Amino acid sequence: MTVKEGGRPEKPVEIEGTAHLFRALGKIIKTLRTNAGLSQTELAAQLHCSEDLISAIERGVRSPQPDFLVRADPVIKARGILVAAAEDVREALSRARVRHPDWFRSFAAAEAEAVALHYYSPQVVSGILQTHAYAEAVFRHRRPLYDEEQIEKRLADRLSRQDIFEKRPAPTISFVIEEAVLQRPMGGRDAFREQVKRLIEVAGLRNVHLQVMPSERTEHPALEGEFILLTLKGQREVAYIESYGHARLFTGLEEVRTYTERYGIMRAQALTPLESLEYLKQLLGEL
């Protein structure tokens, strides 16, 4: 897929028209899980995925990947029902179109196909890492206010992006999160505790490097806000910048080099991935 600066990808991924399919499939999975006597936590443990993923799939706000259906089938005693559905889901996803707003579609489609992604988060936890409760708090407190339909749609879109953690082969992903973000308990104590647990879970993935940037650092190369670097297979790295609903996708070598340099310096200044994981565990113990 080729990404055009400031425009849509030449081959956008579509997911319009699949909402009813995934809601129905989610209800079937929930019923089978309940009949099998498993909680969401127990199913997540057996499938080596997050409880949030199970919950989102059962509510129809995340599309189950074909591989997930194949692995879940024997665990919840589906007797081949989910395996049979896997091919239809694969076909639906391949024909799908991203539901994100027009200004976001170029990036959302590129993100889903990237082989390497690097996220810098100065204000809130990166959207791709957010739990349902945390993301809902972000959208619900936005001004001007979203109505309920807008909130539900944006929640579904945001959570659907997290399918990237189930992608095989797994892309290389890294995050630099400002410590100040982790001192802001969006959604309240319980919601934030679940968010920190999610960060710890993702930080433990082999293809993910998550680093915390301490607020005490006396120097900082990127005080202009959030940005994301991503690389598509066979293409050069690009930079995505978003501010107050205005998005830009940079492809020029010098523009991208600026953000690559900033990100490299930040990673050198931040806590190491192991130190960051210990920081998160300590934070969780304090909540």
C-alpha positions in Angstrom: 0.0 0.0 0.0 1.3 3.4 -0.9 0.6 6.4 1.3 0.1 9.8 -0.2 1.1 12.8 1.9 -2.0 14.6 3.1 -4.3 12.2 1.4 -5.8 8.7 1.6 -3.9 5.5 0.9 -4.2 4.2 -2.7 -5.9 1.0 -1.3 -7.8 1.9 1.8 -8.9 -0.9 4.1 -12.7 -1.0 4.6 -14.6 -2.2 7.6 -18.0 -0.5 6.9 -20.8 -3.1 6.8 -19.1 -5.5 9.2 -20.4 -4.1 12.5 -23.4 -6.5 12.6 -21.2 -9.5 11.8 -18.7 -8.8 14.6 -21.5 -8.0 17.2 -23.2 -11.3 16.4 -19.9 -13.2 16.6 -19.1 -11.5 19.9 -22.4 -12.7 21.4 -21.7 -16.2 20.1 -18.2 -16.2 21.7 -19.6 -14.9 25.0 -22.3 -17.6 25.1 -19.9 -20.4 24.3 -17.4 -19.1 26.9 -20.2 -18.9 29.6 -21.4 -22.4 28.7 -17.8 -23.7 29.0 -17.7 -22.3 32.5 -14.9 -19.9 31.8 -14.6 -16.2 32.9 -13.1 -13.6 30.6 -9.9 -13.7 32.8 -9.6 -17.5 32.5 -10.1 -17.5 28.7 -7.6 -14.7 28.3 -5.0 -16.7 30.3 -5.5 -19.8 28.1 -5.3 -17.8 24.9 -2.4 -15.7 26.1 -4.1 -12.4 25.4 -5.6 -9.6 27.5 -8.9 -9.7 29.3 -9.6 -6.3 27.6 -9.4 -8.0 24.2 -11.9 -10.7 25.2 -14.3 -8.1 26.6 -14.0 -5.9 23.5 -14.6 -8.9 21.1 -17.6 -10.0 23.1 -19.1 -6.5 23.0 -18.5 -6.3 19.3 -16.1 -3.3 19.5 -13.1 -5.3 18.4 -12.9 -7.5 15.3 -11.7 -11.0 16.3 -8.7 -12.0 14.1 -9.0 -15.4 12.3 -6.1 -16.8 14.3 -8.0 -15.9 17.6 -11.1 -17.8 16.4 -9.0 -20.9 15.6 -7.3 -20.9 18.9 -10.4 -20.1 20.9 -12.6 -22.8 19.3 -11.3 -25.9 21.3 -10.9 -23.9 24.5 -14.6 -22.8 24.7 -15.8 -26.1 23.1 -17.2 -24.5 20.0 -16.9 -27.8 18.0 -15.6 -26.1 14.9 -18.1 -23.2 14.8 -15.4 -20.6 15.2 -13.0 -22.3 12.9 -15.7 -22.3 10.2 -16.3 -18.6 10.8 -12.6 -17.7 10.6 -12.5 -17.7 6.8 -15.5 -15.4 6.5 -13.9 -13.0 9.0 -10.7 -13.1 7.1 -12.6 -12.2 3.9 -14.6 -9.5 5.6 -11.5 -7.9 7.0 -9.7 -8.0 3.6 -12.6 -6.2 2.0 -13.0 -3.8 4.9 -12.6 0.0 5.0 -11.4 1.8 8.0 -14.2 3.7 9.8 -12.0 6.4 11.1 -12.6 10.1 10.2 -11.4 11.1 6.7 -8.4 13.1 8.1 -7.3 10.0 10.0 -7.8 7.3 7.4 -4.4 7.5 5.7 -2.6 6.9 9.0 -5.0 4.3 10.4 -4.6 2.2 7.2 -0.8 2.6 7.2 -0.6 1.8 10.9 -2.4 -1.5 10.4 0.2 -2.6 7.7 3.4 -1.1 9.2 6.4 -3.3 10.0 7.8 -0.8 12.5 6.0 1.9 14.6 7.3 4.3 17.2 5.0 6.4 19.4 5.7 9.5 21.5 3.0 10.4 24.0 3.3 13.7 26.0 -0.3 14.2 27.2 -2.2 10.9 27.4 -1.4 7.3 27.0 -1.1 6.5 23.2 -4.5 5.6 21.7 -3.3 2.2 20.6 -2.5 1.3 24.3 -5.7 2.7 25.9 -8.2 0.5 27.7 -11.9 0.9 27.1 -12.4 2.9 30.3 -9.4 5.1 29.8 -10.3 5.9 26.2 -13.9 6.6 27.2 -12.7 9.1 29.8 -10.6 10.8 27.1 -13.5 11.1 24.7 -16.1 12.0 27.3 -14.2 14.9 28.7 -13.2 16.4 25.3 -14.5 19.9 24.5 -16.6 20.5 22.5 -18.5 17.5 23.8 -19.1 14.4 21.7 -22.6 13.0 21.7 -23.1 9.3 22.8 -23.1 8.0 19.3 -19.8 9.8 18.5 -18.2 8.4 21.7 -19.3 4.8 20.9 -18.0 5.1 17.4 -14.7 6.6 18.3 -14.2 4.0 21.1 -14.8 1.2 18.6 -12.4 2.7 16.1 -9.7 3.3 18.7 -10.0 -0.2 20.2 -10.0 -1.8 16.7 -6.5 -0.4 16.1 -5.2 -2.6 18.9 -5.5 -5.6 16.6 -2.0 -4.8 15.6 -0.8 -6.5 18.8 -2.3 -9.8 17.5 -0.7 -9.3 14.0 1.7 -12.0 12.7 4.5 -11.5 11.8 4.6 -9.0 14.7 5.8 -5.5 13.8 8.5 -3.8 15.9 6.8 -1.3 18.2 8.2 1.2 20.7 6.7 3.9 23.0 8.1 6.8 24.8 5.6 8.0 27.5 6.0 11.1 29.5 6.0 10.4 33.3 3.5 13.3 33.7 1.0 11.1 31.7 1.3 8.4 34.3 0.5 10.9 37.1 -2.9 11.8 35.6 -5.4 9.1 36.6 -7.8 9.5 33.6 -11.2 7.9 34.3 -10.6 7.6 38.1 -8.5 5.2 40.2 -10.0 1.9 39.1 -9.9 2.8 35.4 -6.4 4.1 35.6 -5.3 1.0 37.5 -6.5 -1.2 34.7 -4.7 1.1 32.3 -1.4 0.7 34.1 -2.0 -3.1 34.1 -2.5 -3.0 30.3 0.8 -1.0 29.9 2.6 -3.7 32.0 1.1 -6.4 29.8 2.1 -4.8 26.5 5.6 -3.9 27.8 6.1 -7.6 28.3 5.6 -8.4 24.6 8.8 -9.5 22.8 8.3 -7.1 19.9 7.5 -4.0 22.1 9.8 -1.6 23.9 8.1 0.8 26.2 10.0 3.6 27.9 9.0 6.2 30.5 10.5 9.7 30.1 11.2 11.1 33.7 9.8 14.6 34.4 13.1 15.4 36.2 15.1 15.4 32.9 16.6 18.9 32.4 16.7 18.6 28.6 14.1 17.6 26.1 14.3 17.5 22.2 10.6 17.3 21.4 8.4 19.9 23.3 6.1 20.5 20.3 3.8 17.6 21.0 2.9 14.0 20.0 4.2 12.3 16.9 4.4 8.8 15.4 7.0 7.2 13.1 6.0 4.3 11.0 7.6 2.2 8.2 5.6 0.2 5.7 7.2 -2.9 4.1 9.5 -1.9 1.3 9.1 1.8 1.9 10.8 4.6 3.8 9.9 5.7 7.3 7.2 8.4 7.5 6.1 10.7 10.4 2.5 11.3 11.5 1.6 14.5 13.4 -1.8 15.3 14.9 -2.8 18.4 16.8 -6.4 19.5 17.6 -7.9 17.5 14.9 -5.4 18.6 12.2 -3.3 15.7 10.9 -0.2 15.6 8.6 1.7 12.8 7.2 5.3 13.7 6.4 7.2 11.7 3.8 10.1 14.1 2.9 13.5 12.8 4.0 14.5 16.0 5.9 11.2 16.3 7.7 11.2 12.7 8.7 14.8 12.8 9.8 14.0 15.6 12.2 11.4 13.4 14.0 13.7 10.4 13.9 16.5 12.3 15.5 14.2 13.7 18.2 12.9 10.2 19.0 16.3 8.7 19.2 17.5 11.3 21.7 14.4 10.8 23.8 14.9 7.1 23.9 18.5 7.7 25.1 17.2 10.1 27.9 14.3 7.9 29.0 14.3 5.0 31.4 15.3 1.7 29.8 12.5 -0.7 29.0 13.4 -2.8 32.1 13.5 0.3 34.3 10.2 1.5 32.8 8.6 -1.9 33.6 9.7 -1.6 37.2 8.4 1.9 37.4 5.0 0.8 36.2 4.9 -2.1 38.6 5.7 0.2 41.5 3.0 2.7 40.3 0.5 -0.1 40.2 1.3 -1.0 43.7 0.6 2.6 44.8 -2.8 2.7 43.2 
